[in-house]
Amino acid sequence: MEATVNAESSARPLPKELPPRLREVIHFAADGLTDKEIAVRMGVSKATVDFHWRRLRSMYDQGTRTGIVVHVLRRQERSEYRLPA
């Protein structure tokens, strides 16, 4: 079964800048960390990381964390906004 990522279309407009904690979640996920590892790095519970992913899923109309990361990285490539280095 092949998963597809619909990174070009979104039902909602993208925010110009993401809140810092959401940027952190995306940044750590892009680095390959699991949700549990992200929680440890951020000093929060895994439930808080799950909450951030739910917010991101609704913001980007994407069903998976991979879809969100790909979506954000593609938009970052087009310089629509930047994640922290």
Secondary structure, 3 states (H helix, E strand, C coil): CCCCCCCCCCCCCCCCCCCHHHHHHHHHHHCCCCHHHHHHHHCCCHHHHHHHHHHHHHHHCCCCHHHHHHHHHHHHHCCCCCCCC
